[in-house]
Amino acid sequence: MAVLCIILLLLCVGLGWWVWTQRRSLRSAAAQMRQLEETGSTARVRLAVPNGAAEELLQEVNRLLEARRADQAAWREREKSLRQQISNISHDLRTPLTSILGYLQLLEDPNLPEEERREYLAVVESRSKALQSLITSFYELSRLEGGEYPLERAPVNLHASLSGLLAAFYSDFTDRGFDMAVELEEGLPPVQGDEGAVLRVFTNLLRNALDHGQGGMEVRLYREGESVVSLFRNQTDDLTQEDVPRVFDRFFTSDKMRTGRNTGLGLAIVKALADRMGCPVSAALSDGWFEIKITWPIQGWNKVN
């Protein structure tokens, strides 16, 4: 009987010790969690004393903590990006607006010669159109990213669309001294896309070349398997290899001082529209030549027609 009492006493003491150590371990884990919350540390919560069930619980807690840290990091990155975008938008809007206000102030002079007055009015008109285009681009990009830009899938003749635009832009390129090389393959099948979006894509690519290109300019349209490829290449000294992965980012511009030559929206719209139409788009820089390649799937439109 005495032996049994001793055994029971030892069991009680052992159980009490085990309970005490487990409570102490859990309190330590709770203190670690509070410290992590206060300091934002990336450490993991650990138990001082092994406990299978509690360790499973802590694994789940650590997983949730890591997910929360990832969400917080993503939120901070979004906030930083948003602040930068707001800053860029403000600068890009302010540049033409400041110019317009300055010339309007000059036009108030009653003694201003008529020739200068016409010149200033032409500048005001030009800056106003640039401002209108910029606001339109902001609106288009916001609609694209919000899924509110409707596209109609239909057969599109890329040869006709691109040749018409090249004719319209030809004098702009020649006036700027570009050495143009155009190669548009005849008899290409229509591709699946939205005709308005296709024109917008090609227009933005030509304007981007005008803004940042120099010397040589190449435009090619050719068939590659079950797709039609459009390739725009221009010589430039604005870009570096580090810039290339970012050329389709919103508000990215190689004009580091943001002097108003480029808003960084044109190629972002190209990428957004191409993605919406299911057309892979890529950019590359080699030996001073910057190129953008878009692959337009035929998807049987030539068979239907």
C-alpha positions in Angstrom: 0.0 0.0 0.0 2.8 2.4 0.9 4.5 1.6 -2.4 1.3 2.4 -4.3 1.0 5.7 -2.5 4.6 6.6 -3.4 4.0 5.7 -7.0 0.8 7.8 -7.1 2.7 10.6 -5.5 5.5 10.4 -8.0 2.9 10.3 -10.8 1.2 13.4 -9.5 4.5 15.2 -9.1 5.6 14.2 -12.6 2.2 15.3 -14.1 2.3 18.6 -12.2 5.8 19.2 -13.5 4.8 18.3 -17.0 1.8 20.6 -16.8 3.9 23.4 -15.4 6.6 23.1 -18.1 3.9 23.0 -20.9 2.2 26.1 -19.5 5.5 27.9 -19.3 6.4 26.8 -22.9 3.0 28.1 -24.2 3.4 31.4 -22.3 6.8 31.7 -23.9 5.3 31.1 -27.3 2.6 33.7 -26.6 5.3 36.2 -25.5 7.2 35.5 -28.7 4.1 36.2 -30.8 3.6 39.5 -29.0 7.2 40.5 -29.6 6.9 39.6 -33.3 3.8 41.7 -33.5 5.5 44.7 -31.9 8.8 44.5 -33.8 7.7 43.1 -37.2 10.4 40.4 -37.0 10.4 37.6 -39.5 11.4 35.0 -36.8 9.3 31.9 -36.2 7.5 31.1 -32.9 9.0 28.1 -31.2 8.2 25.9 -28.2 10.7 25.6 -25.4 9.4 22.1 -24.5 8.5 19.5 -27.2 4.7 18.9 -27.6 3.4 17.3 -30.7 -0.1 18.7 -30.7 1.0 22.2 -29.7 3.8 22.1 -32.4 1.2 21.4 -35.1 -0.8 24.4 -33.9 2.3 26.5 -33.9 3.2 25.4 -37.5 -0.2 26.7 -38.5 0.3 29.9 -36.6 3.7 30.4 -38.2 2.1 29.8 -41.6 -0.5 32.4 -40.9 2.1 34.8 -39.7 4.2 34.4 -42.9 1.1 34.9 -45.0 0.3 38.1 -43.1 3.9 39.4 -43.5 3.6 38.7 -47.2 0.3 40.6 -47.4 1.8 43.5 -45.5 4.9 43.6 -47.8 2.6 43.5 -50.9 0.4 46.3 -49.4 3.5 48.4 -48.7 4.7 47.8 -52.3 1.3 48.8 -53.7 1.2 51.9 -51.6 4.7 52.9 -52.8 3.8 52.2 -56.4 0.5 54.2 -56.0 2.4 57.2 -54.5 4.9 57.1 -57.4 2.1 56.8 -60.0 0.3 59.8 -58.4 3.6 61.8 -58.5 4.2 60.9 -62.1 0.6 61.7 -63.2 0.8 65.1 -61.4 4.1 65.8 -63.2 2.9 64.7 -66.6 -0.2 66.8 -66.3 1.6 69.8 -64.9 4.2 70.0 -67.7 1.8 70.9 -70.6 -0.6 72.8 -68.3 2.2 75.1 -67.1 3.2 75.7 -70.6 -0.3 76.6 -71.6 -0.8 79.0 -68.7 2.5 80.6 -69.5 1.7 81.3 -73.1 -1.8 82.5 -72.2 -0.3 85.0 -69.9 2.0 86.2 -72.7 -1.1 86.5 -75.0 -2.6 89.1 -72.6 -0.1 91.6 -73.7 -2.0 94.1 -76.0 1.2 95.2 -77.7 2.1 91.7 -78.7 2.9 91.5 -82.5 0.4 89.6 -84.5 3.0 87.1 -85.8 4.1 86.2 -82.3 0.4 86.0 -81.2 -0.3 83.4 -83.9 2.9 81.5 -82.9 1.9 81.5 -79.2 -1.6 80.4 -80.1 -0.2 77.5 -82.1 1.9 76.4 -79.1 -1.2 76.6 -76.8 -3.1 74.5 -79.3 -0.3 71.9 -79.5 0.1 71.7 -75.7 -3.7 71.4 -75.3 -3.8 68.5 -77.7 -1.0 66.9 -75.8 -2.8 67.3 -72.6 -6.0 65.9 -74.1 -4.1 62.9 -75.4 -2.5 62.3 -72.0 -5.8 62.4 -70.2 -7.3 60.0 -72.8 -4.4 57.6 -72.2 -4.9 57.7 -68.5 -8.6 57.0 -69.0 -8.0 54.2 -71.5 -5.4 52.5 -69.3 -7.7 52.6 -66.2 -10.5 51.1 -68.2 -8.2 48.4 -69.6 -6.9 47.4 -66.2 -10.4 47.6 -64.7 -11.8 45.2 -67.4 -14.1 47.9 -68.7 -12.6 48.3 -72.2 -14.9 46.2 -74.5 -13.2 44.4 -77.4 -14.9 42.6 -80.3 -13.2 39.6 -81.7 -13.4 39.6 -85.5 -11.1 38.9 -88.4 -8.6 41.8 -88.9 -6.5 42.5 -91.9 -3.2 43.6 -90.3 -1.6 44.5 -93.7 -4.4 47.0 -94.5 -4.3 48.4 -91.0 -0.6 48.9 -90.8 0.0 50.1 -94.4 -2.6 52.8 -93.9 -1.0 54.0 -90.7 2.5 54.0 -92.2 1.2 56.2 -95.0 -0.2 58.6 -92.5 3.0 58.7 -90.4 5.4 58.6 -93.4 6.0 62.4 -93.5 6.6 62.5 -89.7 9.4 60.0 -90.0 11.0 61.5 -93.0 10.8 65.0 -91.5 12.7 63.6 -88.5 15.4 62.1 -90.7 14.5 58.5 -90.2 15.9 55.9 -92.6 12.7 53.8 -93.1 12.6 50.2 -94.1 9.2 48.6 -94.5 8.5 44.9 -95.4 4.9 43.9 -95.3 4.3 40.4 -96.6 1.5 40.1 -99.2 -1.4 37.7 -98.9 -1.4 37.4 -95.2 -4.5 35.8 -93.6 -6.6 37.8 -91.2 -6.0 37.4 -87.5 -8.4 37.4 -84.6 -8.6 40.7 -82.8 -10.4 44.0 -82.4 -9.8 46.4 -85.3 -9.8 49.5 -83.1 -7.5 48.0 -80.6 -5.1 46.9 -83.4 -5.0 50.4 -84.8 -4.3 51.8 -81.3 -1.5 49.3 -80.8 0.2 50.1 -84.1 -0.3 53.9 -83.6 1.3 53.7 -80.1 4.3 51.8 -81.5 4.9 54.3 -84.3 4.6 57.2 -81.9 7.0 55.5 -79.5 9.5 55.2 -82.3 9.1 58.8 -83.2 9.6 60.0 -79.6 12.6 57.8 -78.8 14.0 56.5 -82.0 16.7 58.0 -84.3 18.3 57.0 -87.6 17.0 53.6 -88.6 13.4 52.4 -88.4 12.2 49.0 -89.6 8.6 47.7 -89.7 8.0 44.1 -90.7 4.8 42.0 -91.1 5.2 38.3 -91.9 3.7 34.9 -91.3 5.3 32.5 -88.8 3.5 29.2 -88.5 -0.1 29.7 -87.6 0.5 33.3 -86.6 1.2 36.7 -88.1 4.1 38.6 -86.6 4.5 42.4 -86.5 8.0 43.7 -85.7 8.9 47.3 -85.0 12.6 48.1 -84.7 14.2 51.5 -84.2 17.7 52.7 -83.3 17.9 54.5 -79.9 20.3 55.7 -77.3 17.7 56.2 -74.7 17.4 52.6 -73.4 19.7 50.3 -71.5 19.4 46.5 -71.1 18.2 47.2 -67.5 15.3 49.3 -68.9 14.0 46.7 -71.3 12.1 44.5 -68.7 10.3 47.7 -67.6 9.3 49.3 -70.9 5.7 48.0 -70.6 5.3 49.2 -67.0 2.8 52.0 -66.3 4.5 55.4 -66.3 8.0 54.0 -67.0 10.0 56.4 -69.1 13.6 56.4 -70.1 13.4 60.2 -69.8 14.8 60.2 -66.2 14.0 63.9 -65.7 10.4 63.4 -67.0 10.7 66.5 -69.3 7.4 65.7 -70.9 8.7 63.9 -74.0 7.0 60.7 -72.9 4.4 59.8 -70.3 5.2 56.1 -70.1 1.7 55.1 -71.0 1.9 54.3 -74.7 3.7 50.9 -74.4 1.7 50.0 -71.3 -1.5 50.4 -73.4 0.1 48.3 -76.1 0.8 45.5 -73.7 -2.6 45.6 -72.1 -4.4 45.5 -75.4 -2.2 42.8 -76.8 -2.8 40.7 -73.7 -6.6 41.2 -73.9 -6.5 40.0 -77.5 -4.4 37.0 -76.6 -1.3 38.1 -78.5 2.1 37.6 -76.9 4.3 40.7 -77.0 8.0 41.0 -76.2 10.7 43.7 -76.2 14.4 43.4 -76.8 17.5 45.6 -77.2 20.5 44.6 -79.3 23.3 46.7 -80.7 21.4 49.9 -80.2 18.3 48.6 -81.9 15.1 48.4 -79.8 12.4 46.1 -81.0 8.9 45.1 -80.1 7.4 41.9 -81.5 3.7 41.0 -81.3 2.5 37.5 -82.4 -1.1 37.6 -83.7 -2.8 34.1 -83.8 -4.6 33.3 -87.0 -6.8 30.8 -85.3 -8.6 29.6 -88.4 -9.9 32.9 -89.7 -8.3 32.2 -93.1 -10.3 29.0 -93.3 -13.6 30.6 -92.3 -13.1 33.3 -95.0 
